[in-house]
Amino acid sequence: MKRRTFIKRAGLAAAGAFAAPYILPSGRLFAATGIRKANHVVFCLFAGGVRNLESVQMADGNLMPNLLSGTASISADIAPGMSALPSPLTTPLQNSASLFRQFRYNEGPTGHYNGHTVAMTGQYTTADLNIKDHPKVPTIFEYYRKHNSPQQSARNCWWVANMLGPYPALNYSSFANYGANYGANFIAPTALINPQGFNALGNPHNFSSNEQAMIHNIRDFSNNNFQHAYINGEAGITNTESDAASLQNFISQLYANANPNPWNIPGGMSNDMLNIYYAEKIIQQYQPELLVVNMQDVDVCHFQFTPYADNIRKADYAVAHLWNTIQNTPGMMNDTILIVAPEHGRNFNGNTQIDAYGRRALDHTASVDLTGDQMARDIFCMVLGPPNVVKQNQVFNSPIGESIEIVPTIANILGFDTAIPAGMLKPAAFNDLLINAFY
């Protein structure tokens, strides 16, 4: 029976460097050797709930000129609220990518933590998801650290979150035989690497009682975790003594060199931009094999539409800056796949809040029983990478792909998908048109 998968598995091959691709009898083009398609994956959750109407459909003009091709002018009613941003690129990223304009968040509540959990575990959530607990199923970090061969330390695996709250819990799951032993290094730079964040870690009474335990955990992580030893081959959120010293120095340097506007953005940088900036520092220092970074600033849309649209524009700039950094970092240039996707969308109909520009704000209310506004389930996905791996300038306009397929995609790119026990991840639901995204 023909399986429909996001990336068609080419079978086991001898590990090694990429060689010239060749045509299989099926007409498909695959790399001739090597289990991996690339040695690095950066997954960017373009998060906070982005509606396709404002992104890939350009209903208000091209708010994402760095990601998307098109010269559609910004709507007159929101143009005064848009930031003037210079482009860090000469051509849009779409020219070097495969873009899926009708990706889908198919099941479960459209909450931000739900959406992040789905994207990072490859399984849909239910209404009883506890935002104070770790996910019940493994994250991509655990799959990578447990099943990649040879096993990699946490130094090669990072989760960079825009904020604290429940998001540190996505570092690893409570699933048996996975968990903390296979988690990633975690950092929330916009919450911690500033005077307010540093003070908060020393004074957790500034937080509610529900947040205090998590703040203590983050403080303990920052103070102590990098000193843990890598013993008897056990993986974990641990580091060798030399790595621990390097990481401690690295974090100290981030604190020492904290700058509210390192890119010199007119009007200042958003938290999304700053989060990407610190992700870039990790890339430049450690060239990680797996890095997940998110953005959340567009979530102002519950109350203000125009700042939401402006923050989409800033997030677009940040992704372009991230790609430039990747392509100018030895060890990652021409060997990195960047995946960009929102965690979920937003409603078609506005709520009762009207901003200063006369635009209605938007919620995201699709529920676990599939009721509510279905536009909140529509998202996009862009897969960007070198031309020997990703087809360039490909646009798929029909409904193809869903959130749960990003995790098996990353596993396939990094070459450990066949090592994950059968049944851990749901079979992908992509058709042959999607498979053509990868050579």
N, C-alpha and C positions, 0 to 999 in steps of 0.2 A: 504494500500500500504506500502510495506517495505521501510523505509527510510535508506539511506546510510549515516552514520555520522561518524565523527572521533571518538567520544566516544558515544556509545549507551546510551541514557538516561535511567536510571533504574527506573524513576518515583520518586515521592516524598516519602520520608521515614522520620521517626522520627529523628530529629537532635540528634546527640550524638557521642560518641567515636566509632571507628571502632570495630566491633566484628569479630568473626571468619567468613570467607567467606562461601558461600553455593552455590550449583549448582542450577540454574534455570532450568525449564523444557526444555528450548532451548539448554541446555548444556553449556551455558555461565556461567562464574563465576563472581559474584558481591559481594561487601561488603554487609553484612546482614543488617546493620543499618547505618544511617547517610547519609545526603545529600552530604556531602563532601567526596572526595576520599583522600584528604590530606589537611592540614591546611596552607601550604606554597607552592608558586610557584615562581621559579626563571627562567626567560626567558632570555637566552643569545643569542643575535644576533651576530653570528660568521661572522661579516660583513666586508664590503669592497669589496665584490664580490669574492667569492671562487668557483673555477671551480671543478666540480665533478671529473674530470680527476686527479687532484692533491690531492683530499681529499679521498673520499670513493673508488674511482677506483684505487688509488695507482699507477698511470702511471709512476711516478718518485720515487716509493718506498713509504714506510709508513711514510709520513710527520706528521702523527697524532698518534704516538704510545701510547699516554695516553688515547685517545678516542677509537681508533680502534684496533682490534685484527689483527695480521699479522706481519710478520718479513721481509717483502720485503725491500731489501737494497736500499739506496738512489742512484739515478742515478749518475754515475761517473762525469758527466759534471757539476752537481750542488753541489756535495758533499763538495767541498772546501768552498762553501759559506754558509754551514749550521752551526748553533750554536751548541755547545756541551751543552746539557741541562740534568741535572740529573732528573730522573722521580720522581714525588712526590707520585706515586702509586705503588702498588705491582702487580696489574692486570689492564688491560684496562677497561675503563668505559663501553665499549660495553657489557661486561659480566654481567652488572647489568642494562641493558637497552634494549629498542626496537629501532632498527635502520631502518630507511626508506631510502634506497639508491637512490631512484628515486622520490623524492619529486619534486614539480613543482611550479614555479612562472609563472602562466599561462597567465596573461594579463597585459597590460600597459607597459610603458617604463621601461627599466632596469636601472634606475638611483638609486643612493644610497638613496636619500630622498624618492623617490617613493617606493623603496623596504622596507624601514623602516616604512613608512606610512601604507603600505599594511599589514605588519606583526603585527602592533600595533592597527589597526582598524578593520581588518577582511574584508576589502573591497578593491578591486583593484582601482588604480588611473588612471587618464587620462593624456594626454599631457599638459593640461592647469593647472596642479598642481602648485600653487604658493608657492615657498619655504620660502617666507616671512610671510605667513599666517599659522594659525593653521589649521589642517585638517577640512574638511567639515562634517565629520561623527565622532561619538564618538570613543575614544580610549579605550583600555582595562582598563585603570586607571579609567575612568569615569563610565564604566559599573560596575566595582568592587565597587567603592565608592557609587554609587547610588543604586545599586540593591542588594548588599550583605546585609543580615539581621543577626545581627544588623549592621547598617552602621558603617563604620570604618573611623577613622581620617587619615589625610595625613601621619601621622607618620608610618602607616602600609603599605604605598604604595610609591614606589620610582622609579624614572627614572634616571639612571646613564649613562651619555653619554661620549664618548671618546673625543668629541670636541664640540665647540659652533656652529657657523654658523647657519643653520636652525634648528638644532636638539632640542633646547629648546621648539620650537613650538609644538613638539609631546607630550608635557605635558598634553594638553587637546585640545578639538575641539571647533569649533564655532557653533556646532549643538544646536538647541533650546532645552532648559531645561536640557542641560548637561553643558559643558564648564568649566570655571575656578572653579566654585563651587565644582567640583568633580575631580580636577586635583591631580596629585601626587607631592610630594616633588621632586624637580629636583636639580641635581648637575652635573657639568662637571669638575671633579677633576683634570684631567691632563691639563686642560686649566686654572684653577683658583688656585689650591692649589700648587703653586710654586711661587717664587719671581716674575717671569715674569708675571704670571697671576694676582697676587695680584696688581702689579703695573699697569697692563692694566685696572683693574677695577677702579683704582683711576685716570687713565689718558686715557679716552676713545678716545681722539684725535689720539691715536696710531692706531686706526682702521679706515677703510673707512667710508664715510658718510652713506653708506647703513647699516653698522654694528653698528653704534653708538647708535641708539635707542635700539637695542637688548642688547648691553653692559650695557646701563643705566638700562634696565629692570632687568638684572641679578644682577647688583650691588644693586639695590633697593631690589630685592628678598633676597639677602644675608644679607643686613643691616636690613630690616624691616619685612620681611614676617613671620618669626618665632614668632613675637610679636602679631600677629593677634589673636583674641579671637574666641572661638568656641561658637557661640551665638544661642540660641533658636533652637538647634538641626540642624542648617544649616551646611551641609558639605561644604568643600572647601579646598583650599590650605591654610589652617588655622590650628592653633594648640591651645590647651589650654595653660594657662599661665605656667603651670608646664612643658608641652611639649615644649613650646617656649624656656624656660630657658634651658632645656636639650639639645635641638637642637642647640641653640646658643653656648653652652659650647662644644658640640660635634664638630661643625664646627671649633671653635677656636682651639680645640685640634688637629684637622687634619692639620690646618695651622702650629701650633707650632711644630708638630712632623713630618713635611714633610721630606721625605727621598727618594732620587732618586733611591735607590736600596734596599728596605726593605727585599726582598727575597734573597739577596746576589747572584744574577744571574751572572755567569761569563760573562764579557763584558757589563753588565748593563741590566736593564729592559726596555722593549719596552713600549710605551704608552698603548698598550693593557693590558700588565701585570699590569701596574700601575692602570688602570681603574678598573680592577678586584680586585686589592688590596683594593681600597677604597670601592668598593661594599662589600667586605668582612668585612670592618670596620662597615658598616651599618648593616650587618647581625649580627655581634657580639654584637652590641649595642642595636639594636631594634627588631631583629627577625621579619622582615616584612612579612606580608602575601603575598604580591605581589611585586616583584622587577624585573625590566627589565634593563639589562646592555648590552652595545654593544662594539664591537671592530672594528677598522677601518684601522689598519696598513697595511693590505694586499693590500690596494688600490695603493701601489707603483707599482703594476703590469702594469699600463699604460706605464711605462717607463723601469722597470727592473723586469725580471722574477725571477731571483734567490733570491733577497731580498723578493719578494712576497712569494716564497716557504719557506724561512726561517721564515717569519712572520706568516705563517700558523703554523709552528712548535711551535713558541712562544705562539700563541693563544691557541693551543692545551694544552700546559703546563699550561697556565693560567686557562683554564676550569677545568683541573684536580685539580689545587690548590683550586679553588673555591669549588669544590665538597668536598674536604677534609675539608675545613672550615665549610661548611654546616653540614657535618657529625660529626664535633667536637664542634658544637654549641648547647648547651642545648636549647630545645624548637623547634629546626629545624631538628636535627638529626632524621632519620627514619620517618620524617613527611613532607618531601619536595619533590616536583617533579621539576626536572631540565629539561628544554627544550632547545635544542641547534639547531640552524638552521641559515644558511646564509640568507641574504636578497635577493640575486639573484646570478647567476653564472657569467661565463665569456665566451668569444668567443672561438670557436674551432680553428679558424685561428688567427695567430699572426699579430701584426701590424709591422711597419717598424723599431721599436726600438729594438736594440740588446744589451744585457748586456755584462759585462766583461767575462761571462762564455759561451758566444755564443748562448744564448737562447733568442728567440723573446718575446717581451712583449705582453700583452693581454688587449684588451678593452672589453666592454660589450654593444653591440649595438642593441639588440632586441628592436623594437619600439612598439608603441601602437597599430599599425595595424598588429602586429604579423609578420612583416617582419624582416630581419636581421638574425643574427646568433642565432639559437634556443638553442644552448648549454648555452647561457647566461640565459636561463630560468630553467636549471636543477640545483637542489640543493639537499641537504640531510636534514634529521631531525632525531635527537636522542632524545628519551624520557627516562629519567633516574629517578628511584625512588625505594622505598622499594618494596620487593617482594610480599607484600599483595596488591599492587596496580598495579605495572607494571610488565609484564612478562619479565623475565630475559633472556638475551642473545638471543633475537629474531631478526632476520635479514630478511627484506622484500626486495627482489631484483627486483620485478616488479614495474611498475609505479603506485604509490599509494600516494594520498594526495597532498595538495597544500597550499600555504602560508596563504590564507584567513582562514584556519581551525585552526590556532593556537589560535586565540582569543576565538572562541567558546569552544575550548579544555580547556583553562585556566578557563573560566566561569564554565564549567562542573566540573572540578577538585575542584574548590572552592565552588561549590554548588549553584551558583546564575543564572545558564543558563536559567532556566525556568521562572525567573523573568524578563528577558529582553523582551521587547515587540516584538511580532511576526513581522517579516519582517525587523528588524533592522540588522540582520546578515543573509547572504546568507546560504541556507542549505548546509551542508557539502557534499562532493562528494566522500567520502571514501566507500570502499566496506567492506564486512565482514572480509576479511583478515586483514584489518587495525584495525577493531573493536577489534580483538583479542589482540591488543596491551595492552588493559586494562582488568583487571579481572572484 
